[in-house]
Amino acid sequence: MKQEVIAGMILCAMGLAMLLISPNAWWKAAEKWKTEGGSGPARSYTVVLRVLGIAFAGAGIVLALSNL
């Protein structure tokens, strides 16, 4: 397989993981230690995580399909 196809598949998998795993789980794994209250992710964190998931998945699909 070409490098571009493999990179596209990895990007697509990362994007789908961002979309399928709850934002609370991502926040607990990556950001909870930074806050003392630990009340949960902000609304903007959730929106940015979803938008990046869509962007990564889309870029991965385009990258993988453009080189077949």
mmCIF file as gemmi writes it, N, C-alpha and C atoms, coordinates in Angstrom:
data_model
loop_
_atom_site.group_PDB
_atom_site.id
_atom_site.type_symbol
_atom_site.label_atom_id
_atom_site.label_alt_id
_atom_site.label_comp_id
_atom_site.label_asym_id
_atom_site.label_entity_id
_atom_site.label_seq_id
_atom_site.pdbx_PDB_ins_code
_atom_site.Cartn_x
_atom_site.Cartn_y
_atom_site.Cartn_z
_atom_site.occupancy
_atom_site.B_iso_or_equiv
_atom_site.pdbx_formal_charge
_atom_site.auth_seq_id
_atom_site.auth_asym_id
_atom_site.pdbx_PDB_model_num
ATOM 1 N N . MET Axp A 1 ? 0.85 -1.197 0 1 0 ? 1 A 1
ATOM 2 C CA . MET Axp A 1 ? 0 0 0 1 0 ? 1 A 1
ATOM 3 C C . MET Axp A 1 ? 0.881 1.241 0 1 0 ? 1 A 1
ATOM 4 N N . LYS Axp A 2 ? 0.361 2.249 -0.604 1 0 ? 2 A 1
ATOM 5 C CA . LYS Axp A 2 ? 1.084 3.508 -0.629 1 0 ? 2 A 1
ATOM 6 C C . LYS Axp A 2 ? 0.979 4.209 0.708 1 0 ? 2 A 1
ATOM 7 N N . GLN Axp A 3 ? 1.949 5.052 0.983 1 0 ? 3 A 1
ATOM 8 C CA . GLN Axp A 3 ? 1.971 5.811 2.231 1 0 ? 3 A 1
ATOM 9 C C . GLN Axp A 3 ? 0.742 6.698 2.374 1 0 ? 3 A 1
ATOM 10 N N . GLU Axp A 4 ? 0.283 7.258 1.276 1 0 ? 4 A 1
ATOM 11 C CA . GLU Axp A 4 ? -0.858 8.16 1.329 1 0 ? 4 A 1
ATOM 12 C C . GLU Axp A 4 ? -2.135 7.436 1.743 1 0 ? 4 A 1
ATOM 13 N N . VAL Axp A 5 ? -2.288 6.216 1.277 1 0 ? 5 A 1
ATOM 14 C CA . VAL Axp A 5 ? -3.471 5.434 1.623 1 0 ? 5 A 1
ATOM 15 C C . VAL Axp A 5 ? -3.436 5.068 3.102 1 0 ? 5 A 1
ATOM 16 N N . ILE Axp A 6 ? -2.273 4.672 3.584 1 0 ? 6 A 1
ATOM 17 C CA . ILE Axp A 6 ? -2.138 4.332 5.004 1 0 ? 6 A 1
ATOM 18 C C . ILE Axp A 6 ? -2.374 5.559 5.871 1 0 ? 6 A 1
ATOM 19 N N . ALA Axp A 7 ? -1.808 6.693 5.479 1 0 ? 7 A 1
ATOM 20 C CA . ALA Axp A 7 ? -2.023 7.929 6.237 1 0 ? 7 A 1
ATOM 21 C C . ALA Axp A 7 ? -3.495 8.33 6.223 1 0 ? 7 A 1
ATOM 22 N N . GLY Axp A 8 ? -4.147 8.144 5.097 1 0 ? 8 A 1
ATOM 23 C CA . GLY Axp A 8 ? -5.577 8.441 5.002 1 0 ? 8 A 1
ATOM 24 C C . GLY Axp A 8 ? -6.398 7.55 5.908 1 0 ? 8 A 1
ATOM 25 N N . MET Axp A 9 ? -6.04 6.286 5.991 1 0 ? 9 A 1
ATOM 26 C CA . MET Axp A 9 ? -6.763 5.375 6.874 1 0 ? 9 A 1
ATOM 27 C C . MET Axp A 9 ? -6.552 5.735 8.337 1 0 ? 9 A 1
ATOM 28 N N . ILE Axp A 10 ? -5.34 6.147 8.695 1 0 ? 10 A 1
ATOM 29 C CA . ILE Axp A 10 ? -5.058 6.559 10.074 1 0 ? 10 A 1
ATOM 30 C C . ILE Axp A 10 ? -5.831 7.822 10.421 1 0 ? 10 A 1
ATOM 31 N N . LEU Axp A 11 ? -5.84 8.799 9.514 1 0 ? 11 A 1
ATOM 32 C CA . LEU Axp A 11 ? -6.599 10.029 9.748 1 0 ? 11 A 1
ATOM 33 C C . LEU Axp A 11 ? -8.087 9.739 9.892 1 0 ? 11 A 1
ATOM 34 N N . CYS Axp A 12 ? -8.592 8.873 9.053 1 0 ? 12 A 1
ATOM 35 C CA . CYS Axp A 12 ? -10.007 8.514 9.116 1 0 ? 12 A 1
ATOM 36 C C . CYS Axp A 12 ? -10.326 7.829 10.448 1 0 ? 12 A 1
ATOM 37 N N . ALA Axp A 13 ? -9.458 6.951 10.895 1 0 ? 13 A 1
ATOM 38 C CA . ALA Axp A 13 ? -9.671 6.269 12.174 1 0 ? 13 A 1
ATOM 39 C C . ALA Axp A 13 ? -9.631 7.254 13.334 1 0 ? 13 A 1
ATOM 40 N N . MET Axp A 14 ? -8.714 8.205 13.289 1 0 ? 14 A 1
ATOM 41 C CA . MET Axp A 14 ? -8.645 9.224 14.341 1 0 ? 14 A 1
ATOM 42 C C . MET Axp A 14 ? -9.91 10.077 14.358 1 0 ? 14 A 1
ATOM 43 N N . GLY Axp A 15 ? -10.381 10.46 13.189 1 0 ? 15 A 1
ATOM 44 C CA . GLY Axp A 15 ? -11.594 11.262 13.101 1 0 ? 15 A 1
ATOM 45 C C . GLY Axp A 15 ? -12.813 10.517 13.61 1 0 ? 15 A 1
ATOM 46 N N . LEU Axp A 16 ? -12.92 9.254 13.245 1 0 ? 16 A 1
ATOM 47 C CA . LEU Axp A 16 ? -14.053 8.459 13.718 1 0 ? 16 A 1
ATOM 48 C C . LEU Axp A 16 ? -13.986 8.241 15.227 1 0 ? 16 A 1
ATOM 49 N N . ALA Axp A 17 ? -12.782 8.084 15.763 1 0 ? 17 A 1
ATOM 50 C CA . ALA Axp A 17 ? -12.639 7.946 17.215 1 0 ? 17 A 1
ATOM 51 C C . ALA Axp A 17 ? -13.102 9.222 17.917 1 0 ? 17 A 1
ATOM 52 N N . MET Axp A 18 ? -12.769 10.377 17.342 1 0 ? 18 A 1
ATOM 53 C CA . MET Axp A 18 ? -13.21 11.646 17.928 1 0 ? 18 A 1
ATOM 54 C C . MET Axp A 18 ? -14.728 11.769 17.896 1 0 ? 18 A 1
ATOM 55 N N . LEU Axp A 19 ? -15.344 11.203 16.885 1 0 ? 19 A 1
ATOM 56 C CA . LEU Axp A 19 ? -16.797 11.293 16.764 1 0 ? 19 A 1
ATOM 57 C C . LEU Axp A 19 ? -17.527 10.256 17.614 1 0 ? 19 A 1
ATOM 58 N N . LEU Axp A 20 ? -16.957 9.071 17.766 1 0 ? 20 A 1
ATOM 59 C CA . LEU Axp A 20 ? -17.655 7.985 18.439 1 0 ? 20 A 1
ATOM 60 C C . LEU Axp A 20 ? -17.454 7.965 19.952 1 0 ? 20 A 1
ATOM 61 N N . ILE Axp A 21 ? -16.274 8.405 20.415 1 0 ? 21 A 1
ATOM 62 C CA . ILE Axp A 21 ? -16.015 8.436 21.852 1 0 ? 21 A 1
ATOM 63 C C . ILE Axp A 21 ? -16.567 9.745 22.402 1 0 ? 21 A 1
ATOM 64 N N . SER Axp A 22 ? -17.211 9.669 23.552 1 0 ? 22 A 1
ATOM 65 C CA . SER Axp A 22 ? -17.876 10.857 24.098 1 0 ? 22 A 1
ATOM 66 C C . SER Axp A 22 ? -16.857 11.946 24.456 1 0 ? 22 A 1
ATOM 67 N N . PRO Axp A 23 ? -17.241 13.207 24.287 1 0 ? 23 A 1
ATOM 68 C CA . PRO Axp A 23 ? -16.347 14.309 24.652 1 0 ? 23 A 1
ATOM 69 C C . PRO Axp A 23 ? -15.952 14.29 26.131 1 0 ? 23 A 1
ATOM 70 N N . ASN Axp A 24 ? -16.84 13.788 26.994 1 0 ? 24 A 1
ATOM 71 C CA . ASN Axp A 24 ? -16.496 13.695 28.408 1 0 ? 24 A 1
ATOM 72 C C . ASN Axp A 24 ? -15.334 12.733 28.639 1 0 ? 24 A 1
ATOM 73 N N . ALA Axp A 25 ? -15.307 11.632 27.916 1 0 ? 25 A 1
ATOM 74 C CA . ALA Axp A 25 ? -14.222 10.668 28.048 1 0 ? 25 A 1
ATOM 75 C C . ALA Axp A 25 ? -12.903 11.261 27.551 1 0 ? 25 A 1
ATOM 76 N N . TRP Axp A 26 ? -12.943 11.978 26.424 1 0 ? 26 A 1
ATOM 77 C CA . TRP Axp A 26 ? -11.744 12.645 25.924 1 0 ? 26 A 1
ATOM 78 C C . TRP Axp A 26 ? -11.244 13.672 26.94 1 0 ? 26 A 1
ATOM 79 N N . TRP Axp A 27 ? -12.166 14.433 27.503 1 0 ? 27 A 1
ATOM 80 C CA . TRP Axp A 27 ? -11.785 15.472 28.458 1 0 ? 27 A 1
ATOM 81 C C . TRP Axp A 27 ? -11.171 14.856 29.71 1 0 ? 27 A 1
ATOM 82 N N . LYS Axp A 28 ? -11.767 13.776 30.202 1 0 ? 28 A 1
ATOM 83 C CA . LYS Axp A 28 ? -11.229 13.117 31.402 1 0 ? 28 A 1
ATOM 84 C C . LYS Axp A 28 ? -9.833 12.573 31.148 1 0 ? 28 A 1
ATOM 85 N N . ALA Axp A 29 ? -9.59 12.06 29.949 1 0 ? 29 A 1
ATOM 86 C CA . ALA Axp A 29 ? -8.283 11.49 29.637 1 0 ? 29 A 1
ATOM 87 C C . ALA Axp A 29 ? -7.216 12.558 29.405 1 0 ? 29 A 1
ATOM 88 N N . ALA Axp A 30 ? -7.598 13.704 28.864 1 0 ? 30 A 1
ATOM 89 C CA . ALA Axp A 30 ? -6.598 14.675 28.445 1 0 ? 30 A 1
ATOM 90 C C . ALA Axp A 30 ? -6.546 15.959 29.263 1 0 ? 30 A 1
ATOM 91 N N . GLU Axp A 31 ? -7.652 16.405 29.801 1 0 ? 31 A 1
ATOM 92 C CA . GLU Axp A 31 ? -7.7 17.738 30.381 1 0 ? 31 A 1
ATOM 93 C C . GLU Axp A 31 ? -8.108 17.808 31.847 1 0 ? 31 A 1
ATOM 94 N N . LYS Axp A 32 ? -8.6 16.745 32.425 1 0 ? 32 A 1
ATOM 95 C CA . LYS Axp A 32 ? -9.146 16.807 33.779 1 0 ? 32 A 1
ATOM 96 C C . LYS Axp A 32 ? -8.093 17.211 34.804 1 0 ? 32 A 1
ATOM 97 N N . TRP Axp A 33 ? -6.873 16.771 34.637 1 0 ? 33 A 1
ATOM 98 C CA . TRP Axp A 33 ? -5.825 17.064 35.598 1 0 ? 33 A 1
ATOM 99 C C . TRP Axp A 33 ? -5.477 18.548 35.654 1 0 ? 33 A 1
ATOM 100 N N . LYS Axp A 34 ? -5.86 19.308 34.649 1 0 ? 34 A 1
ATOM 101 C CA . LYS Axp A 34 ? -5.535 20.738 34.603 1 0 ? 34 A 1
ATOM 102 C C . LYS Axp A 34 ? -6.482 21.59 35.428 1 0 ? 34 A 1
ATOM 103 N N . THR Axp A 35 ? -7.664 21.068 35.747 1 0 ? 35 A 1
ATOM 104 C CA . THR Axp A 35 ? -8.648 21.846 36.493 1 0 ? 35 A 1
ATOM 105 C C . THR Axp A 35 ? -8.858 21.228 37.86 1 0 ? 35 A 1
ATOM 106 N N . GLU Axp A 36 ? -9.056 22.073 38.853 1 0 ? 36 A 1
ATOM 107 C CA . GLU Axp A 36 ? -9.264 21.581 40.215 1 0 ? 36 A 1
ATOM 108 C C . GLU Axp A 36 ? -10.697 21.11 40.425 1 0 ? 36 A 1
ATOM 109 N N . GLY Axp A 37 ? -11.677 21.842 39.884 1 0 ? 37 A 1
ATOM 110 C CA . GLY Axp A 37 ? -13.071 21.491 40.082 1 0 ? 37 A 1
ATOM 111 C C . GLY Axp A 37 ? -13.485 20.248 39.329 1 0 ? 37 A 1
ATOM 112 N N . GLY Axp A 38 ? -12.967 20.081 38.133 1 0 ? 38 A 1
ATOM 113 C CA . GLY Axp A 38 ? -13.296 18.913 37.338 1 0 ? 38 A 1
ATOM 114 C C . GLY Axp A 38 ? -14.767 18.814 36.993 1 0 ? 38 A 1
ATOM 115 N N . SER Axp A 39 ? -15.377 19.94 36.633 1 0 ? 39 A 1
ATOM 116 C CA . SER Axp A 39 ? -16.814 19.954 36.376 1 0 ? 39 A 1
ATOM 117 C C . SER Axp A 39 ? -17.202 19.386 35.012 1 0 ? 39 A 1
ATOM 118 N N . GLY Axp A 40 ? -16.261 19.217 34.135 1 0 ? 40 A 1
ATOM 119 C CA . GLY Axp A 40 ? -16.555 18.686 32.805 1 0 ? 40 A 1
ATOM 120 C C . GLY Axp A 40 ? -16.091 19.64 31.725 1 0 ? 40 A 1
ATOM 121 N N . PRO Axp A 41 ? -16.144 19.181 30.478 1 0 ? 41 A 1
ATOM 122 C CA . PRO Axp A 41 ? -15.664 20.017 29.379 1 0 ? 41 A 1
ATOM 123 C C . PRO Axp A 41 ? -16.607 21.175 29.087 1 0 ? 41 A 1
ATOM 124 N N . ALA Axp A 42 ? -16.025 22.242 28.595 1 0 ? 42 A 1
ATOM 125 C CA . ALA Axp A 42 ? -16.822 23.392 28.17 1 0 ? 42 A 1
ATOM 126 C C . ALA Axp A 42 ? -17.535 23.048 26.863 1 0 ? 42 A 1
ATOM 127 N N . ARG Axp A 43 ? -18.563 23.799 26.564 1 0 ? 43 A 1
ATOM 128 C CA . ARG Axp A 43 ? -19.33 23.577 25.328 1 0 ? 43 A 1
ATOM 129 C C . ARG Axp A 43 ? -18.426 23.761 24.108 1 0 ? 43 A 1
ATOM 130 N N . SER Axp A 44 ? -17.528 24.727 24.154 1 0 ? 44 A 1
ATOM 131 C CA . SER Axp A 44 ? -16.641 24.966 23.017 1 0 ? 44 A 1
ATOM 132 C C . SER Axp A 44 ? -15.688 23.783 22.798 1 0 ? 44 A 1
ATOM 133 N N . TYR Axp A 45 ? -15.249 23.135 23.873 1 0 ? 45 A 1
ATOM 134 C CA . TYR Axp A 45 ? -14.395 21.96 23.76 1 0 ? 45 A 1
ATOM 135 C C . TYR Axp A 45 ? -15.122 20.844 22.997 1 0 ? 45 A 1
ATOM 136 N N . THR Axp A 46 ? -16.374 20.642 23.328 1 0 ? 46 A 1
ATOM 137 C CA . THR Axp A 46 ? -17.18 19.616 22.667 1 0 ? 46 A 1
ATOM 138 C C . THR Axp A 46 ? -17.363 19.931 21.192 1 0 ? 46 A 1
ATOM 139 N N . VAL Axp A 47 ? -17.661 21.179 20.882 1 0 ? 47 A 1
ATOM 140 C CA . VAL Axp A 47 ? -17.881 21.578 19.484 1 0 ? 47 A 1
ATOM 141 C C . VAL Axp A 47 ? -16.591 21.427 18.678 1 0 ? 47 A 1
ATOM 142 N N . VAL Axp A 48 ? -15.478 21.892 19.221 1 0 ? 48 A 1
ATOM 143 C CA . VAL Axp A 48 ? -14.199 21.802 18.517 1 0 ? 48 A 1
ATOM 144 C C . VAL Axp A 48 ? -13.807 20.343 18.299 1 0 ? 48 A 1
ATOM 145 N N . LEU Axp A 49 ? -14.032 19.497 19.295 1 0 ? 49 A 1
ATOM 146 C CA . LEU Axp A 49 ? -13.706 18.087 19.16 1 0 ? 49 A 1
ATOM 147 C C . LEU Axp A 49 ? -14.517 17.439 18.042 1 0 ? 49 A 1
ATOM 148 N N . ARG Axp A 50 ? -15.792 17.75 17.956 1 0 ? 50 A 1
ATOM 149 C CA . ARG Axp A 50 ? -16.64 17.189 16.901 1 0 ? 50 A 1
ATOM 150 C C . ARG Axp A 50 ? -16.237 17.716 15.52 1 0 ? 50 A 1
ATOM 151 N N . VAL Axp A 51 ? -15.958 19.015 15.422 1 0 ? 51 A 1
ATOM 152 C CA . VAL Axp A 51 ? -15.565 19.596 14.13 1 0 ? 51 A 1
ATOM 153 C C . VAL Axp A 51 ? -14.238 18.994 13.656 1 0 ? 51 A 1
ATOM 154 N N . LEU Axp A 52 ? -13.285 18.838 14.572 1 0 ? 52 A 1
ATOM 155 C CA . LEU Axp A 52 ? -12.012 18.225 14.192 1 0 ? 52 A 1
ATOM 156 C C . LEU Axp A 52 ? -12.193 16.754 13.807 1 0 ? 52 A 1
ATOM 157 N N . GLY Axp A 53 ? -13.095 16.066 14.466 1 0 ? 53 A 1
ATOM 158 C CA . GLY Axp A 53 ? -13.375 14.678 14.087 1 0 ? 53 A 1
ATOM 159 C C . GLY Axp A 53 ? -13.904 14.575 12.67 1 0 ? 53 A 1
ATOM 160 N N . ILE Axp A 54 ? -14.817 15.47 12.33 1 0 ? 54 A 1
ATOM 161 C CA . ILE Axp A 54 ? -15.354 15.496 10.968 1 0 ? 54 A 1
ATOM 162 C C . ILE Axp A 54 ? -14.267 15.857 9.96 1 0 ? 54 A 1
ATOM 163 N N . ALA Axp A 55 ? -13.433 16.842 10.304 1 0 ? 55 A 1
ATOM 164 C CA . ALA Axp A 55 ? -12.366 17.267 9.399 1 0 ? 55 A 1
ATOM 165 C C . ALA Axp A 55 ? -11.336 16.153 9.195 1 0 ? 55 A 1
ATOM 166 N N . PHE Axp A 56 ? -10.917 15.486 10.269 1 0 ? 56 A 1
ATOM 167 C CA . PHE Axp A 56 ? -9.947 14.4 10.145 1 0 ? 56 A 1
ATOM 168 C C . PHE Axp A 56 ? -10.514 13.244 9.328 1 0 ? 56 A 1
ATOM 169 N N . ALA Axp A 57 ? -11.753 12.865 9.61 1 0 ? 57 A 1
ATOM 170 C CA . ALA Axp A 57 ? -12.367 11.763 8.867 1 0 ? 57 A 1
ATOM 171 C C . ALA Axp A 57 ? -12.5 12.12 7.385 1 0 ? 57 A 1
ATOM 172 N N . GLY Axp A 58 ? -12.933 13.333 7.101 1 0 ? 58 A 1
ATOM 173 C CA . GLY Axp A 58 ? -13.066 13.767 5.706 1 0 ? 58 A 1
ATOM 174 C C . GLY Axp A 58 ? -11.733 13.819 4.991 1 0 ? 58 A 1
ATOM 175 N N . ALA Axp A 59 ? -10.715 14.371 5.652 1 0 ? 59 A 1
ATOM 176 C CA . ALA Axp A 59 ? -9.386 14.44 5.04 1 0 ? 59 A 1
ATOM 177 C C . ALA Axp A 59 ? -8.821 13.045 4.822 1 0 ? 59 A 1
ATOM 178 N N . GLY Axp A 60 ? -9.064 12.154 5.751 1 0 ? 60 A 1
ATOM 179 C CA . GLY Axp A 60 ? -8.582 10.791 5.596 1 0 ? 60 A 1
ATOM 180 C C . GLY Axp A 60 ? -9.233 10.079 4.436 1 0 ? 60 A 1
ATOM 181 N N . ILE Axp A 61 ? -10.52 10.269 4.279 1 0 ? 61 A 1
ATOM 182 C CA . ILE Axp A 61 ? -11.23 9.636 3.156 1 0 ? 61 A 1
ATOM 183 C C . ILE Axp A 61 ? -10.721 10.194 1.83 1 0 ? 61 A 1
ATOM 184 N N . VAL Axp A 62 ? -10.59 11.5 1.748 1 0 ? 62 A 1
ATOM 185 C CA . VAL Axp A 62 ? -10.106 12.122 0.51 1 0 ? 62 A 1
ATOM 186 C C . VAL Axp A 62 ? -8.685 11.668 0.191 1 0 ? 62 A 1
ATOM 187 N N . LEU Axp A 63 ? -7.827 11.633 1.206 1 0 ? 63 A 1
ATOM 188 C CA . LEU Axp A 63 ? -6.439 11.22 0.996 1 0 ? 63 A 1
ATOM 189 C C . LEU Axp A 63 ? -6.349 9.763 0.566 1 0 ? 63 A 1
ATOM 190 N N . ALA Axp A 64 ? -7.142 8.903 1.19 1 0 ? 64 A 1
ATOM 191 C CA . ALA Axp A 64 ? -7.091 7.48 0.851 1 0 ? 64 A 1
ATOM 192 C C . ALA Axp A 64 ? -7.654 7.211 -0.541 1 0 ? 64 A 1
ATOM 193 N N . LEU Axp A 65 ? -8.733 7.896 -0.908 1 0 ? 65 A 1
ATOM 194 C CA . LEU Axp A 65 ? -9.367 7.642 -2.196 1 0 ? 65 A 1
ATOM 195 C C . LEU Axp A 65 ? -8.674 8.331 -3.371 1 0 ? 65 A 1
ATOM 196 N N . SER Axp A 66 ? -7.939 9.394 -3.115 1 0 ? 66 A 1
ATOM 197 C CA . SER Axp A 66 ? -7.318 10.127 -4.217 1 0 ? 66 A 1
ATOM 198 C C . SER Axp A 66 ? -6.139 9.375 -4.809 1 0 ? 66 A 1
ATOM 199 N N . ASN Axp A 67 ? -5.609 8.396 -4.092 1 0 ? 67 A 1
ATOM 200 C CA . ASN Axp A 67 ? -4.439 7.681 -4.585 1 0 ? 67 A 1
ATOM 201 C C . ASN Axp A 67 ? -4.73 6.244 -4.996 1 0 ? 67 A 1
ATOM 202 N N . LEU Axp A 68 ? -5.977 5.877 -5.095 1 0 ? 68 A 1
ATOM 203 C CA . LEU Axp A 68 ? -6.294 4.506 -5.512 1 0 ? 68 A 1
ATOM 204 C C . LEU Axp A 68 ? -6.293 4.36 -7.008 1 0 ? 68 A 1
